[in-house]
């Protein structure tokens, strides 16, 4: 967990932010890790249902999100990783994408893919509506609504 916190600190504190802005961003990025750990403590570190992780991370946007997927329990490391990844996706969608206005929606769904003896999780995040994209900084980097997937995550 310390390695995760160190990576969060490094990512958050490197850049041109003021100390106050960096502190707020750091706290915001620690929240999903805290939520995942609270759920893991409840389960005695036996794992957390992926739907619960998604629900916790998108609670503020519940009326504009559609969550579909089989019930699957992920272990502590995956629970923490998914919490952090979903937090970043939701933050970006709220700033630049589908969740940046009232008409946007996010759909998250996943399936289990069998590959011989192994099982893999395939998760998709789709955004509809919201901002079309706008430059985030003077370098001209564009932020757009996301549509992507995480594939090949071993279970």
N, C-alpha and C positions, 0 to 999 in steps of 0.2 A: 504494500500500500504506500509505503514511503516513496518508492520509485514513481508511482502514479502521481503523487502529490508534487514530487520534484519536477516531473514533466509538465504538470499543470502550471507550476510556478514559472518555469523557464519560458513556456509559451506565452503566458500572460504578462510577465514582467519584461520581456524583450520587446522593444519597440519605442514608440514616441509618446506614450501615454504619460499623463501626470501621475504622481504617486497616488492621488485620490482615485483617479479613474482605474488605475491598475489594481488597487485594493478592492474596489467594487467588482471588477471583472474576476479577480481571483476568488472572492467569496462566492460569486455566482457559479463559477466552475466547480467549486467544492460541494455545492448543494446536491448535485446528482449523486456524487460519491457518498455523501452522508445518507441520502435516501436509500440507496442500494444497501449500504451497510446496516441501516435500521431494519430493512426487510430480511437481510441475512441473519441478523441477530435473532429475530423472531423465529426463523426456521432452524436455529442452532447451526448456522452455516451449512445447511444441507442444500441450499439453492433457492431460487426464486422463480415463480412463474413469469415468463416473458411478458404476458399480458399485463401483469401488475407493474412491471418496470415501465412499460409504455404508458400505462394509465397515470402513473406517478409523474412521469416527465412531461406529459402533455395535458395534465389536469387543467391548466389555465385556459386551454383551447378545446376542451372536451366537446363542446357543441359543434365544433368545426373539424373534428377528426373522425375518421372511420378506421377502426382497428379490427383486423381480421387475421386469424391464424389459429393453428392447432395449439392446444394446451401443451406447453413444454416447459420443463423446469431446467433452468441453466445454473451452472455452478457459480461459486463466488467470483472468480475472475471474469467470466463472461457477463455476469450480472453488473459488475462495476463497469466493464468496458461498454456494454450496451447503454447503461445509464449516461455515461459521459458522451457517447456518440449521439444518442437521441437528444440530449440537452443542446449540443452544438447544432444539430439539424433544426431543432425547434427555434433556437435563438436566431439562426440565419433566416429561417422562414418568417419569423416575426419582424426582423429588421428589413429584409430585402425581398421576401417571397410571398407565398400564398397567405401567410398569417399576418401580413402587414396591413391588410384591410379586412373589412367585415365580410366580403364576398368570397374570400379565398378558403380553400379546404385542403386538408392533407389526408391521404389514405396511406396506411401502413399495413402491410400484410406479409405473411411468411408461410413457408411450407418446409417440410422435411423432405430432403432428396436422398434416396438410398443409392449408394454407389458400392455395389457388392456387399461386403461386410460392414462398411462404414455408413454413417448417417451424417448429413450436412444440413445446416440451416441456410435457407435462402430468404433474405428479408428485402422487401422493396419499400421505398418511400416515394410517394408521388404527390406533387403539389398541383393544384388547379386554381386559377384565379390569382388575385393579389397583384403585387407590383410586377411589371414586365422586366425590370432590371434597371439599375442605375449605377453609375460609377461610384465606388466607395471612397476613392482617394485620388489625389492629383496624378498618380502614376497611370490612371486610366484602367485599373483593374475593374472588371464588371462583375457584379453579383447578380445572379439570376435565380429564379425559382428552381429548386432541385428536383431532379428525377433520377434516382439511382438505386443501386442495390448492393447488398452485402451478400456475397455468395461464397460458399465453400468454407463456412465457419464450422469446424469439426465439433461434433457433440459427443 
